[in-house]
Amino acid sequence: MRVYSGLAGLTTATTLALVLTTLSASPGVADDGTPADTSSLPGQPAVTDPPADEPPATDPVAEALAALDDVEQVLAEPESGELTTALASLGANLTELPTAERRTAERLLARPTDPSASTKLLRYPAGAEIFTTCGAQVCLHWTETTQHAPPGSDGNGATVPPWVQRTQQVVEESWDRIVGDLGYRRPVGDGTRGNPAGVTTPDLVDVYLGNIGAKGMYGYATLDAASGGRQPGYLVLDDDFAEFTLPPESSLKVTAAHEFFHLVQFGYLKSADSWLMEATATWIEEVVYDEVNDNRQYLRLSSLRRTRTPLDRLGFAAYGNWVFFGFLTQRHGDALVRSLWTRLGRKKTTSLQAIERTLRARNSSLSAEFLRFAVANNAPRHYYAEGAAYPKARVARTATLGRSKRTAGPQSARLDHLTSINHAFRPASGLNKTWRLRVVVTSPSSDIRARVLVHRTNGTVKERTITIRKGRGAARVAFNTRGVSKVTLTAANTSRAFRCRTGGPWTCQGTPLRDHQKVTLQASLVK
């Protein structure tokens, strides 16, 4: 679901943000069964995960009831969760619910034209005439009366309002780009359900327009309540996007791409890790409608800017972490994300496992790429096609070193999984080319990786890997007033070890096993 963040000076209609408590690691507990990480940066020792552990036994009925509770909680308190992924989980667990609860769930998943649909979501008022227009891939449904009428409605179904026509065109464009050009699976078809009389083309995507902007929502995707094993979905989009600060057509474009991609995701896996669903759906906005750039509003809450925020955090951070997939696809091509979803749909796996295995197929690893990502975020204009417009990563400490002050640190920090920390060092005036900066990283954890970035005065940057062996690594880099503006030392906790299905707010609803890893950084001026 796309929601209005209220970031970057925008006036928020509603804010979807999760307040999550980072769970501490449980010593001596095995990870989620991912094979050992044997891909690494040059000279960097491979990370070996502990032996696999059986996931805890789960009660399908309890999981289904929890999914229903999640949807009702999000509807009652929009800041408490993410609607599309909650609805997806509910749809995937629908058959496990007891009879009374299943009826409640079916009302939540029912289409807006269904008289039994829940009023907590879009349901057209009783007696409202519903109109439908269909194209090659999409059927649009709307009413020309009540608060749900789109602009240009005149009560005459024979004249389709221009906004309805444009919405249909934009959703068709998203289909053509995502399915046609990028090669993703088409959404699971619903036969002729939703088709008006005389339209026999099967498996058209149904899109319902309504005034959901009044609730602060751009749109959402959901699964059908009673469609057997295939369980297709449908879309609900705002009827005019008048509540948002972007031009309405710009909001329409990125919302259509985002929500249509959720339908595509359902075709691979009905319910995946929420952070991955939202991050990749927000990434696809950039691919389909690169000129809009609405997803930049989330970057200040992402791992790009907030380096101590884990990559798999929910809420607005997940929307902002589209940039991680932007970083990966710039290096490995847009097909990487399709390969990732194909892998998720082919084998039961967590989001981080699937990313790891997708990168291994490209001779890389999540550990290597996350460290590169953390380093790149210190100078985004050098690493991203549009990076000049992105915020920079936060720097925890900046020190100026020269003849009067030749050392900085040691200073320690504790890093949670898939987070990083940056220390910056600037040369004092008067340092000639004979001077160098020696940086040292120490940590007892094999998950800690480090790299140094030299920012040159000519505007270029140069990276250097720090090889950590037996808990210690060091490197020397140029450090003089004429050639170097600053040096950034980055350390990252690249762990992807989890105990899954413990009720946690992270990957696989689990508990990270290697959080709070200690790392110590220091630097000294040498010749």
C-alpha positions as CSV (number, residue, x, y, z in Angstrom):
1,M,0.0,0.0,0.0
2,R,1.2,3.5,-0.7
3,V,0.7,6.0,2.1
4,Y,1.3,9.7,2.4
5,S,4.3,10.2,4.6
6,G,4.2,13.9,5.4
7,L,8.0,14.0,4.9
8,A,10.0,16.8,3.3
9,G,7.7,19.6,4.4
10,L,4.5,17.9,3.2
11,T,1.3,18.1,5.3
12,T,0.4,14.6,6.3
13,A,-3.1,13.2,6.1
14,T,-2.2,10.2,8.0
15,T,1.2,8.7,9.0
16,L,2.1,5.1,8.7
17,A,5.1,4.6,10.9
18,L,6.0,1.7,13.1
19,V,7.7,2.1,16.5
20,L,9.7,-1.0,16.7
21,T,11.9,-2.2,19.6
22,T,15.1,-3.9,18.4
23,L,15.3,-7.4,19.8
24,S,18.5,-8.6,21.3
25,A,20.3,-11.7,20.1
26,S,19.9,-15.0,21.9
27,P,23.3,-16.5,22.5
28,G,23.9,-20.1,21.5
29,V,20.8,-20.3,19.2
30,A,21.3,-21.4,15.6
31,D,20.3,-19.4,12.6
32,D,17.6,-19.8,10.1
33,G,19.3,-22.5,8.0
34,T,20.9,-20.3,5.3
35,P,24.1,-22.0,4.0
36,A,27.4,-20.5,4.9
37,D,28.3,-17.2,3.2
38,T,31.3,-18.1,0.9
39,S,31.2,-15.0,-1.3
40,S,33.1,-12.0,0.1
41,L,35.0,-8.9,-0.8
42,P,38.6,-9.6,-2.0
43,G,40.8,-10.6,0.8
44,Q,37.9,-10.7,3.3
45,P,37.4,-14.0,5.2
46,A,34.2,-15.9,4.5
47,V,31.5,-15.8,7.2
48,T,30.3,-19.2,8.4
49,D,26.8,-19.4,9.9
50,P,26.1,-21.7,12.8
51,P,24.3,-25.0,12.2
52,A,20.7,-24.9,11.0
53,D,18.0,-25.1,13.6
54,E,14.4,-26.4,13.1
55,P,11.9,-23.5,13.0
56,P,9.5,-23.5,15.9
57,A,6.3,-25.4,15.4
58,T,3.4,-23.1,14.5
59,D,-0.4,-23.4,14.9
60,P,-2.1,-22.5,11.6
61,V,-5.3,-21.4,13.3
62,A,-3.3,-19.1,15.7
63,E,-1.4,-17.6,12.7
64,A,-4.7,-17.0,10.8
65,L,-6.2,-15.3,13.9
66,A,-3.1,-13.2,14.3
67,A,-3.4,-12.1,10.6
68,L,-7.0,-11.0,11.2
69,D,-6.0,-9.1,14.3
70,D,-3.2,-7.4,12.3
71,V,-5.7,-6.1,9.7
72,E,-8.1,-4.9,12.3
73,Q,-5.3,-3.2,14.2
74,V,-4.1,-1.4,11.1
75,L,-7.6,-0.2,10.3
76,A,-8.1,1.0,13.8
77,E,-4.6,2.6,14.1
78,P,-3.1,3.2,10.6
79,E,0.3,3.9,12.2
80,S,0.5,0.4,13.6
81,G,1.1,-1.5,10.4
82,E,0.9,-1.9,6.7
83,L,-2.5,-2.6,5.1
84,T,-1.6,-4.4,1.8
85,T,0.8,-6.8,3.4
86,A,-1.6,-7.4,6.3
87,L,-4.5,-8.1,3.9
88,A,-2.2,-10.4,1.9
89,S,-1.4,-12.4,5.0
90,L,-5.1,-12.6,5.9
91,G,-6.0,-13.8,2.4
92,A,-3.2,-16.4,2.5
93,N,-4.5,-17.8,5.9
94,L,-8.2,-17.4,5.2
95,T,-9.0,-21.1,5.1
96,E,-7.5,-21.7,8.6
97,L,-9.9,-19.3,10.4
98,P,-12.8,-20.6,12.5
99,T,-16.2,-20.0,10.9
100,A,-17.1,-16.7,12.6
101,E,-13.7,-15.1,12.1
102,R,-13.6,-16.3,8.5
103,R,-16.8,-14.4,7.8
104,T,-15.3,-11.3,9.3
105,A,-12.2,-11.8,7.1
106,E,-14.3,-12.4,4.0
107,R,-16.0,-9.1,4.5
108,L,-12.6,-7.4,4.8
109,L,-11.4,-9.0,1.6
110,A,-14.7,-8.5,-0.3
111,R,-14.8,-6.3,-3.3
112,P,-16.2,-2.8,-3.0
113,T,-19.3,-3.8,-5.0
114,D,-20.1,-6.6,-2.6
115,P,-23.0,-5.5,-0.2
116,S,-21.3,-7.5,2.6
117,A,-18.0,-5.8,2.2
118,S,-16.6,-4.1,5.3
119,T,-17.2,-0.4,5.6
120,K,-13.7,-0.1,7.2
121,L,-12.4,-0.3,3.6
122,L,-13.9,0.9,0.3
123,R,-17.5,-0.2,-0.1
124,Y,-19.8,1.6,-2.5
125,P,-23.0,2.9,-0.9
126,A,-26.2,0.9,-1.3
127,G,-28.1,2.0,-4.3
128,A,-25.1,3.6,-6.0
129,E,-24.9,2.8,-9.7
130,I,-21.6,1.2,-10.6
131,F,-20.1,1.8,-14.0
132,T,-17.3,-0.3,-15.7
133,T,-15.0,0.3,-18.6
134,C,-12.5,-2.3,-19.8
135,G,-9.4,-2.2,-21.9
136,A,-6.9,-4.8,-23.1
137,Q,-5.8,-5.8,-19.6
138,V,-7.7,-3.8,-17.0
139,C,-11.3,-3.0,-16.0
140,L,-12.1,0.2,-14.1
141,H,-15.1,0.4,-11.8
142,W,-16.5,3.7,-10.4
143,T,-19.6,5.4,-9.3
144,E,-20.7,8.9,-10.5
145,T,-22.5,9.8,-7.3
146,T,-21.6,10.1,-3.6
147,Q,-18.2,11.1,-2.3
148,H,-16.6,8.3,-4.4
149,A,-17.3,10.0,-7.8
150,P,-14.1,10.8,-9.7
151,P,-13.6,14.2,-11.4
152,G,-15.8,14.7,-14.5
153,S,-18.6,12.5,-13.3
154,D,-22.0,13.6,-14.8
155,G,-24.2,10.7,-13.8
156,N,-24.2,9.4,-17.3
157,G,-22.4,6.0,-17.6
158,A,-22.3,6.4,-21.4
159,T,-19.7,9.1,-21.0
160,V,-16.6,7.9,-19.3
161,P,-15.0,10.6,-17.2
162,P,-11.5,11.7,-18.4
163,W,-10.0,10.8,-15.1
164,V,-11.3,7.2,-15.3
165,Q,-9.9,6.9,-18.8
166,R,-6.5,8.2,-17.7
167,T,-6.5,5.8,-14.7
168,Q,-7.1,2.9,-17.0
169,Q,-4.3,4.0,-19.4
170,V,-1.9,4.4,-16.5
171,V,-2.6,0.9,-15.1
172,E,-2.3,-0.6,-18.5
173,E,1.1,1.2,-18.9
174,S,2.2,-0.4,-15.6
175,W,1.2,-3.8,-16.9
176,D,3.0,-3.3,-20.2
177,R,6.2,-2.1,-18.5
178,I,6.3,-4.7,-15.7
179,V,4.9,-7.8,-17.4
180,G,5.6,-6.9,-21.0
181,D,9.1,-5.3,-20.8
182,L,10.5,-6.6,-17.5
183,G,9.2,-10.1,-17.9
184,Y,7.4,-10.6,-14.6
185,R,4.5,-13.0,-14.3
186,R,1.1,-11.6,-15.1
187,P,-1.1,-11.4,-12.0
188,V,-3.2,-14.4,-11.1
189,G,-6.3,-14.2,-13.2
190,D,-9.9,-14.1,-11.9
191,G,-11.6,-15.5,-15.1
192,T,-14.4,-13.1,-16.0
193,R,-15.2,-12.0,-12.4
194,G,-15.8,-8.2,-12.4
195,N,-16.4,-8.1,-16.2
196,P,-19.5,-6.2,-17.3
197,A,-22.1,-7.8,-19.6
198,G,-20.7,-8.6,-23.0
199,V,-17.0,-8.5,-22.0
200,T,-15.8,-12.1,-22.2
201,T,-12.0,-11.4,-22.1
202,P,-10.7,-13.5,-19.1
203,D,-8.3,-12.4,-16.3
204,L,-8.6,-8.7,-16.6
205,V,-7.3,-6.8,-13.6
206,D,-10.1,-5.1,-11.7
207,V,-9.5,-1.6,-10.3
208,Y,-12.0,0.2,-8.1
209,L,-11.9,3.9,-7.6
210,G,-13.1,5.6,-4.3
211,N,-12.4,8.4,-2.0
212,I,-9.7,6.6,0.1
213,G,-7.5,9.7,0.0
214,A,-9.7,11.0,2.8
215,K,-8.1,8.3,4.9
216,G,-4.6,9.2,3.8
217,M,-4.2,6.3,1.4
218,Y,-3.2,6.5,-2.2
219,G,-4.3,2.9,-2.9
220,Y,-4.0,-0.7,-1.8
221,A,-4.0,-4.2,-3.3
222,T,-5.7,-7.2,-1.8
223,L,-6.5,-10.8,-2.4
224,D,-10.0,-12.1,-3.2
225,A,-11.9,-13.7,-0.3
226,A,-13.3,-16.8,-2.0
227,S,-11.4,-17.8,-5.1
228,G,-10.1,-21.2,-4.3
229,G,-6.5,-22.1,-4.5
230,R,-5.6,-19.5,-7.3
231,Q,-6.8,-16.5,-5.2
232,P,-6.3,-13.5,-7.5
233,G,-6.4,-10.0,-6.2
234,Y,-7.7,-6.6,-7.2
235,L,-6.7,-2.9,-6.7
236,V,-8.4,0.0,-5.0
237,L,-7.1,3.5,-6.0
238,D,-8.0,7.0,-4.8
239,D,-10.6,8.6,-7.1
240,D,-8.7,11.9,-7.6
241,F,-5.6,12.2,-5.4
242,A,-6.7,15.7,-4.5
243,E,-5.5,15.2,-0.9
244,F,-1.9,15.0,-1.8
245,T,0.7,17.6,-2.7
246,L,2.0,16.1,-5.9
247,P,0.0,16.8,-9.1
248,P,-2.8,14.2,-9.2
249,E,-1.5,12.5,-12.3
250,S,2.0,12.0,-10.8
251,S,0.4,10.4,-7.7
252,L,-1.7,8.2,-10.0
253,K,1.3,7.0,-11.9
254,V,3.5,5.9,-9.1
255,T,0.5,4.5,-7.1
256,A,-0.6,2.4,-10.1
257,A,2.9,1.0,-10.6
258,H,3.3,0.3,-6.9
259,E,0.0,-1.4,-6.3
260,F,0.0,-3.3,-9.6
261,F,3.4,-4.7,-8.6
262,H,1.8,-6.0,-5.4
263,L,-0.6,-8.0,-7.5
264,V,2.4,-9.3,-9.4
265,Q,4.1,-10.2,-6.1
266,F,1.0,-12.2,-5.0
267,G,1.5,-14.3,-8.1
268,Y,4.8,-15.4,-6.8
269,L,4.0,-15.7,-3.1
270,K,0.7,-14.7,-1.5
271,S,2.4,-13.4,1.6
272,A,6.1,-12.5,1.9
273,D,8.2,-10.4,4.3
274,S,6.4,-7.0,4.5
275,W,9.6,-4.9,4.2
276,L,10.6,-6.6,1.0
277,M,7.1,-6.3,-0.5
278,E,7.1,-2.6,0.1
279,A,10.7,-1.8,-0.7
280,T,10.5,-3.5,-4.1
281,A,7.1,-2.1,-4.9
282,T,8.5,1.4,-4.2
283,W,11.5,0.6,-6.3
284,I,9.3,-0.3,-9.3
285,E,7.9,3.2,-9.2
286,E,11.3,4.4,-10.1
287,V,11.6,1.9,-13.0
288,V,8.1,2.5,-14.5
289,Y,7.8,6.3,-13.9
290,D,11.3,7.5,-13.3
291,E,10.4,11.1,-13.8
292,V,8.0,11.4,-10.8
293,N,10.5,10.8,-7.9
294,D,7.9,10.8,-5.2
295,N,9.7,7.9,-3.5
296,R,12.6,10.3,-2.6
297,Q,10.4,11.6,0.3
298,Y,11.1,8.3,2.2
299,L,14.9,8.4,1.8
300,R,15.5,10.4,5.0
301,L,14.0,7.5,7.0
302,S,15.8,4.8,5.1
303,S,19.1,2.9,5.7
304,L,20.7,5.3,3.3
305,R,20.4,8.2,5.7
306,R,19.7,6.5,9.1
307,T,22.6,4.1,9.1
308,R,21.7,2.5,12.4
309,T,18.3,1.4,11.1
310,P,18.3,-2.2,10.0
311,L,17.6,-2.8,6.3
312,D,14.5,-5.0,7.1
313,R,12.8,-2.5,9.3
314,L,9.1,-1.9,8.6
315,G,7.2,1.4,8.3
316,F,8.5,4.3,6.3
317,A,12.0,2.9,6.4
318,A,10.8,0.0,4.2
319,Y,9.5,2.5,1.6
320,G,12.8,4.3,1.7
321,N,14.8,1.2,1.4
322,W,13.8,0.9,-2.3
323,V,17.1,2.6,-2.7
324,F,18.9,-0.6,-1.7
325,F,17.4,-2.3,-4.7
326,G,18.2,0.7,-6.8
327,F,21.8,0.2,-5.7
328,L,21.8,-3.5,-6.5
329,T,20.1,-3.1,-9.9
330,Q,22.5,-0.4,-11.0
331,R,25.3,-2.9,-10.3
332,H,23.6,-6.1,-11.5
333,G,20.7,-5.0,-13.7
334,D,16.9,-4.7,-13.2
335,A,16.4,-8.4,-13.7
336,L,17.9,-9.0,-10.3
337,V,14.6,-8.2,-8.6
338,R,12.6,-10.4,-10.9
339,S,15.1,-13.2,-10.1
340,L,14.6,-12.5,-6.4
341,W,10.8,-12.9,-6.6
342,T,11.1,-16.0,-8.8
343,R,13.3,-17.5,-6.1
344,L,10.9,-16.6,-3.4
345,G,8.0,-18.2,-5.3
346,R,10.0,-21.4,-6.1
347,K,11.2,-22.3,-2.7
348,K,10.2,-21.5,0.9
349,T,12.8,-19.0,2.0
350,T,13.1,-15.7,3.9
351,S,13.6,-12.4,2.1
352,L,17.2,-12.2,3.2
353,Q,18.0,-15.8,2.2
354,A,16.5,-15.1,-1.2
355,I,18.6,-11.9,-1.6
356,E,21.7,-13.8,-0.6
357,R,21.1,-16.7,-3.1
358,T,20.2,-14.3,-5.9
359,L,23.4,-12.4,-5.3
360,R,25.4,-15.6,-5.1
361,A,24.2,-16.4,-8.6
362,R,25.9,-13.2,-9.6
363,N,29.1,-13.9,-7.8
364,S,28.4,-11.6,-4.9
365,S,26.8,-11.8,-1.5
366,L,24.5,-9.8,0.7
367,S,27.4,-9.1,3.1
368,A,29.5,-7.7,0.3
369,E,26.7,-5.7,-1.3
370,F,25.4,-4.3,2.0
371,L,28.9,-3.0,2.9
372,R,29.2,-1.4,-0.6
373,F,25.8,0.1,-0.2
374,A,26.7,1.6,3.2
375,V,29.9,3.1,1.8
376,A,28.2,4.5,-1.3
377,N,25.7,6.3,0.8
378,N,28.4,8.7,2.0
379,A,28.7,10.0,-1.5
380,P,25.4,9.2,-3.3
381,R,26.1,11.4,-6.3
382,H,29.0,9.1,-7.3
383,Y,27.0,5.9,-7.0
384,Y,23.4,6.6,-8.0
385,A,22.2,7.9,-11.4
386,E,20.1,10.5,-9.5
387,G,22.2,10.5,-6.3
388,A,22.9,14.3,-6.4
389,A,19.3,14.7,-5.2
390,Y,19.6,12.1,-2.4
391,P,20.6,12.8,1.3
392,K,23.9,11.6,2.5
393,A,24.5,9.0,5.2
394,R,24.8,10.2,8.7
395,V,28.3,10.4,10.2
396,A,28.6,9.5,13.8
397,R,31.9,11.3,14.4
398,T,34.0,13.8,12.5
399,A,37.6,14.6,13.5
400,T,40.3,16.9,12.0
401,L,43.8,15.5,12.2
402,G,47.0,17.3,11.8
403,R,50.4,17.9,13.4
404,S,48.8,19.1,16.7
405,K,46.3,16.3,16.9
406,R,47.4,13.0,15.3
407,T,44.9,10.5,16.6
408,A,41.2,10.0,16.9
409,G,39.6,7.2,19.0
410,P,39.5,4.4,19.7
411,Q,35.7,4.8,19.9
412,S,33.3,1.8,20.2
413,A,29.7,1.3,19.1
414,R,27.4,-1.7,18.9
415,L,25.7,-2.4,15.6
416,D,22.5,-4.4,15.0
417,H,22.0,-6.6,11.9
418,L,22.3,-4.9,8.5
419,T,23.3,-1.5,10.0
420,S,26.4,0.6,9.7
421,I,28.4,3.4,11.2
422,N,30.5,6.1,9.6
423,H,33.5,8.1,11.1
424,A,34.9,10.9,9.0
425,F,38.5,12.4,9.2
426,R,39.6,15.7,7.7
427,P,43.2,16.8,7.1
428,A,44.3,19.9,8.9
429,S,46.0,22.6,6.8
430,G,49.6,22.2,6.0
431,L,49.7,18.4,5.5
432,N,51.8,17.5,2.4
433,K,51.9,14.3,0.4
434,T,54.1,12.4,2.8
435,W,51.3,12.1,5.3
436,R,48.9,9.2,5.4
437,L,46.0,8.1,7.5
438,R,46.0,4.8,9.2
439,V,42.6,3.5,10.2
440,V,42.0,0.5,12.4
441,V,38.9,-1.6,12.9
442,T,38.6,-4.1,15.7
443,S,35.7,-6.5,16.5
444,P,35.2,-9.9,17.9
445,S,32.4,-10.6,15.4
446,S,32.9,-12.2,12.1
447,D,29.9,-10.3,10.8
448,I,31.6,-7.0,10.9
449,R,33.0,-5.7,7.6
450,A,34.7,-2.4,6.9
451,R,35.8,-0.2,4.1
452,V,37.3,3.2,3.7
453,L,36.3,5.9,1.2
454,V,38.8,8.7,0.2
455,H,37.0,11.9,-0.9
456,R,39.5,13.7,-3.2
457,T,39.6,17.5,-3.7
458,N,39.0,17.0,-7.4
459,G,35.6,15.6,-6.7
460,T,36.3,11.9,-7.2
461,V,36.3,9.1,-4.6
462,K,38.3,6.0,-4.1
463,E,37.5,2.9,-2.0
464,R,39.8,0.6,-0.1
465,T,38.8,-2.6,1.6
466,I,39.9,-3.3,5.1
467,T,40.6,-7.0,5.6
468,I,39.7,-8.1,9.1
469,R,41.5,-11.2,10.4
470,K,41.3,-12.4,14.0
471,G,39.2,-9.5,15.0
472,R,41.4,-6.7,13.6
473,G,41.9,-4.9,10.3
474,A,43.9,-1.8,9.2
475,A,44.6,0.2,6.1
476,R,46.6,3.3,5.1
477,V,45.3,5.8,2.6
478,A,46.4,9.2,1.3
479,F,45.8,12.1,3.7
480,N,47.0,15.5,2.6
481,T,45.5,19.0,2.3
482,R,46.0,19.3,-1.5
483,G,44.6,16.0,-2.6
484,V,42.1,14.8,0.1
485,S,39.0,16.6,1.4
486,K,38.1,13.9,3.9
487,V,38.3,10.1,4.6
488,T,35.2,8.1,5.7
489,L,35.6,4.9,7.6
490,T,32.5,2.6,7.4
491,A,31.9,-0.5,9.4
492,A,28.8,-2.7,9.0
493,N,27.2,-5.6,10.7
494,T,26.3,-7.8,7.8
495,S,24.5,-10.6,9.7
496,R,21.5,-12.2,8.2
497,A,21.0,-14.8,11.0
498,F,17.5,-15.1,12.4
499,R,15.3,-17.4,14.5
500,C,12.2,-17.2,12.4
501,R,8.5,-17.0,13.5
502,T,9.1,-15.8,17.0
503,G,6.7,-12.9,16.7
504,G,9.4,-10.4,16.0
505,P,9.0,-7.3,13.7
506,W,11.8,-8.2,11.4
507,T,12.5,-10.7,8.6
508,C,10.4,-13.9,8.8
509,Q,8.6,-12.4,11.8
510,G,11.8,-13.4,13.7
511,T,14.5,-12.5,16.1
512,P,17.9,-11.4,14.9
513,L,20.6,-13.5,16.4
514,R,23.6,-11.2,16.0
515,D,22.5,-7.8,17.0
516,H,24.6,-5.5,19.3
517,Q,27.9,-6.5,17.8
518,K,30.8,-4.4,19.1
519,V,33.1,-2.6,16.8
520,T,35.9,-0.1,17.6
521,L,37.2,2.5,15.1
522,Q,40.3,4.6,15.4
523,A,42.6,6.6,13.1
524,S,46.1,8.1,13.3
525,L,48.2,10.3,11.2
526,V,51.4,8.6,10.0
527,K,54.2,9.0,7.4
